[in-house]
Amino acid sequence: MRVKPNSLLARWQTLKDHPALLWIGVALLAVALLALPFALASVGTTWVRIMNLAILFALLSLGLNIVVGYAGLLDLGYIAFYGVGAYTYALLASPQFGIHLPFWAILPIGALVACIFGVLLGAPTLKLRGDYLAIVTLGFGEIVRIFFNNLSQPVNITNGPQGISRIDPFRIGGFSFNQNETLLGLNFSGPVKYYYLLLAVLLAVVVINLRLQDSRIGRAWQAIREDEVAASAMGINTTRVKLLAFAMGASFAGIAGGIFAAIQGFISPESFVLVESIMVLSMVVLGGMGNIWGVILGALLLSFVPEILRHTVEPLQRTLFGRSLIEPEVIRMLLFGLALVLMMLLRPAGLWPSKVRKRELTE
């Protein structure tokens, strides 16, 4: 294949031919990621929190990418697994039941519980496809949220719409992630500490996704996405493989939910509404289904751009018109919808699509 000299593929091939340049790039990226929270903190701690939320969304998007991007199963209730992980952590690390287990014991439990819920969702929906599967998963997400909202009577489990508060932060011995500390002249606030923890978890999830993508299971998922009948004829156990996709995606959401509960210190059913599922799905579609780096890009864009608009739209209106004509939230959602429409028209494969999906749409 002839490659244009200025194409991204040519540049990537140049880096592969010169490993030293590749390692230098990796080192510079690592330094930038390590210094990023302090640069954001100089502007305001709020932006560090937004960055942490963006990484959480990246974790959710990577989990949903397994279901939607690899296996081709449309899931509109994915945020339910996020809520299951969050409530599992809250119930086992709060005064709600008087249980205060360490986080390193609760996170695997949350991942396992979310995985079980993923199997419970996947098992009865294996024969459904397309719109029918989307409707069933949407209903599942709403059922889970309603359960969280109503499991306060006759036995108070979730504390209903009031939510669960005073959730324990992450602690390792006497080291707490929600307290400010000074080390080597640098102020490590709670959000900064959680940033490094989330970054480590994100790197681990990326490695797992990379290994899954090129594994036998990953190729089976892609075969099912392309043609389930042909995949079954080739000897792939489509039932088991599709259940595995739901379970793997749900487990990542369960871990992200547990971290979210620890960071917030409070959760309620309102944090796990349908709009959140649509937002995560939009991140996967915008970035590029099936491509790990594209999904992360989509999560970062849809986390930061709305917040930037939130902080700039109202001052801009006051400067131009002397008063606020349209609520910032309304403009933010209008621009968000317009961006998705333009993406579907101009780049249906996403900003950074996988090679396979890009080739499919081109053909």
N, C-alpha and C positions, 0 to 999 in steps of 0.2 A: 504494500500500500504506500502510495506516495503521500508524504506529509508536507504541508505548507510550512515554510521556515518559521513563520510567526505564530503558528497555532499553539494552543496549550499543550497538545500532544507532543509537539516537537520540543517544547521547553521541558516537559516532564521526562522525555527521553534523554535530554541533555543532562538532567539531574541524575538519572539512573546511570548514565555513562561516567559520571564524576561523583562518586560516593562522598567525597570530601565536601563538595558543595551542598549535598543533601543533608549531611550531618550539621553543617554550619547553619543551614536554614532551620533545622529542628531545634538546635540550641538557641537561636534567636527567638523562635516562637515560644520556647519554654521560658526564657527570660521575660518575654512580654506578658505571658500568662501569669507568671509569679508577681510581676510588678503591677498588673492591671488593677487589683482591688485598691491599692494605695493611690493610684492615679484617679480612680473613680471617687474614692473617699475625699480627695482634695476638693472635688466639686460638691460633694454631699453624700452622706451615708445612704441616702435614699437610692442612689444609683448603684451602690454595692448590693442592696437588697433586690433591686431590679435585675441585676446580673445573676444573683442567686436564683431568682424566679425563672430567668431565661434558661439556666442550666437544668432546673427541674423540668421545664417544658421540653428541653432537649432529650432528657431521659425518657419522658413520656413519648415523645415523637419517635425515638429509636425503638421503643417497645411496640408502638402502633405500626411502625414501618415493617416489622416482621409479619404482622397480620395482613396489612393492606399492601405494602410494597413487595414483599416476597411471595406470600401465599395468595394475594389477590382477593382477600375476604374483607368486604366493606363492613367496618365496625363503627357504629355511631354511639355506642354506649361505653366506650373505652374508659371514660373518666370514672366509671363505677369501680374499677379495680384500683384506681388511685385513691378513691374514698375508702375502700376496704383496707388498704394498707395503712391509711391515716388513722382510721378508727381502731384498727388492731393495735397500733402503737399507743394511741391515746388511752385505750382501756387497760393496757398493761404497764403504763408509765404515768399514772395520774392518780389523784385522790378518789376518782370515780368508784373504783373497787378497792382502793387502798393497796394496789399492787405497784411496785416500783422496780421492775426488772431493768437490767442494763440494756443500752441500745443495741449492743452487738448481739444480744440474745433475741431481741424483739424483731429486728429487721429481717432475719431469716424466717421467723414465724409469720411476719406480715407478707413476705414473698410467697410462702407456702399457702397461706390462706387465700391470697389473691389468685394463685395458680389453681387452687381447687375451684374457685369461682369461675375462672376461665374455662375449666373443663366442664363445669355445670352449664355454662353458656354454650360452649361448642357442641356438646353431645347431642342436644335435641335439634340443632340447627345445621347439621352436616349436609342435609339434602337441599338446603335453601341456597339460593344464589342471588346476586344482584340486589335489586330493590327489596325483595322479600327478606333477605338476610339483614339489610340495613334497618328495616322496620322492626324486626325482632330484637336486634341489638339495641336500638333506640329505646324500645320498651323495657329491656333489661336494665339499662342505665337509670331510667325513671323509677323502676320498681325498687332498686337498691337505694336511691335517694329517698324515696317515700318511707322505706323501712327505717332508715336512719332518722327520719323526721318523726316517726311514730313509735319507736321502740322505747318509750318511756312509761308505758302502762301495759299491763298491770305491774310488770317488773321494770324498774328504771335501768335500762342498759346503756342507751346512747344519750340520755338526758334530752331527747327530743329536739325541738327547734332551738333551744337555748345553747346547745352544743356542749362540748367538754373543754374546760379551762384548766389552768395550772398544770399543763402537761410538762413533764420533765424534759429539760434539754439534754443534749448528749454530754456525757461525763466519762472521763477516763481517770479513775482515782480521784485526786483532788483537782484535776483540770476540767473546768467547765467551759463549754463552747459559747455560753451566753454572757460571759464576763469579759471586761476589758483588761488587757494585760499589756505591759510594755516590755519589749525584748529588743536589745541592740538599738535602742533609741527609736524603735518603731512601735506605733500603737496598734495592737491587734485587738480590734473590737469583735463583738460577737458575729456580725455579718461577714467580717474578713475571715474569721476562723471557719465559718460554715462554707465560705467560698472555696477554700482549699480542700475541705472535705468533699464538697460536691464535685470539684474538678477531678479529684482522685476517683470518685465513683464513676464519673462520666468516662474517664479514660478506660476504666475496667470494663464498662458496658460497651464501649467502642471496640475494644479488643475482642470481646465475646461475639459481637456482631460481625466483625471481620472474619473470625473463625467460622461462624455459622454460615456466612455468605458463600464461602467456597467449599463448604463441607458437603457431604452426601445429602444431609437433611436440607441444606439451603438449596441445592440443585433440585431436590424433590419439591420443595415449595414453589420454586420458579416453574417447574413443569406443570404443577397443578394450576398455577395462575394462567399459563398459556393455554392449556387444554386438559381439563380434568379427566375426560374420557380417555384420551391418548395416554395420559400418565398412568391411569389405572390399567390400561392394556399392556403397558410396559412393565407391570409388576409392582408399582408403587402402592403401598397401603394408604390410600387417600384418607381414610377415616383416622388412622393413627397420626398421620403427618399433619392433618388439619387441626386435630386436637392439640398436638404439640405446639403448633403456631399460636393458638389461643392461650395455651398455658405459659409459654415463654414470654409472650407479650404482656400478659397479665402480671407475671412475676416482677418484671421491670417496673411496672406501674405501682405495684405494692411496695417496692423499696423506695420509690420516689415519694409515695404517700407518707411513709413513715418519717422520712427526712422532713417533709413539709410540716407534719404535725409537731416535730421537735423544734423547728425554726419558729413557727408561729406561736406555739404555746397555747393555741386555742383552735378548735375546728368546729364547724357546724355544717349541716346539710347544704347550706347555701353555697358552699365552696365547690360543690360537685354537681352542678347543674348541666343541662344539655349544651349550653353555649360553650362550656369548657371543652366538651368532646369535639364540637365542631371546630373550635380553635386549634386543638391538637391535630385534627385531620387536615385543616388548612395548612398547618406548618409542614406536614408531610408532602402535601400536594404542591405547595409553593416551592419548597426546596428541591423536590425531585424524588418521587417515589422509587424506592429500591436502592438509592444511593445514600450511604451513611453520612457523608460530608454534606450533601445537599440538604438532608433532613435537619442536620445541626444548623446549617445556614438559615433555613426557613424558621426554625425555632428562635434563633437570635433576632432575626428581622422582625418577626411578629411579636416579639417581647419588647424590643427597644423602640421601634418606630412609633407604635401607639403612645408610649409614654412620652416620647419627644413631642408628638403632636399635642398631647395633653398639656404640656408645659409651654407650648408656643402659640397654639390657636387662639386662646383667649387674649393674651397680651397683644397679639397681632390685630385682632378685631378692635380692641380698645384704641390702638394706635391709629387705625384707619378710619373707624366710624365713631370713636368716642365712647362706645358702649359695646357690650357683648350681644350680638344679634342671634347667634345660634350656639347652643350648648356645646362645649368641647367634645363631650361624649358622643353627641349626634354626628358631628363632623368626623370624628375619629372612625366611627362605624361606617359612615358613608364612603370615606376614602379607603377603608379596609375592603368593603364590598367592591368598589370600583377597581381596586388593584387585583382582586381575584378574578373579576370578569376579564380584565385586560390580559391576565396571565393565561386564562383558558383560551383566549383568542390568539395571542401572539406566541406564547411558549407553553403549549399544553403539557409538555414533559416536565416543566418546572425549571427553576433557575439553574440547577446543577443536576441534570438527570443522570441516571445510570446509563451505561453504554447500550445495554440490551434494550431498555425502554426507549431510548432515543432512536435506536435503529428501527424498532417496531413502528413508532409514529412516523418516521421518515418514509418508511416503505408504504 
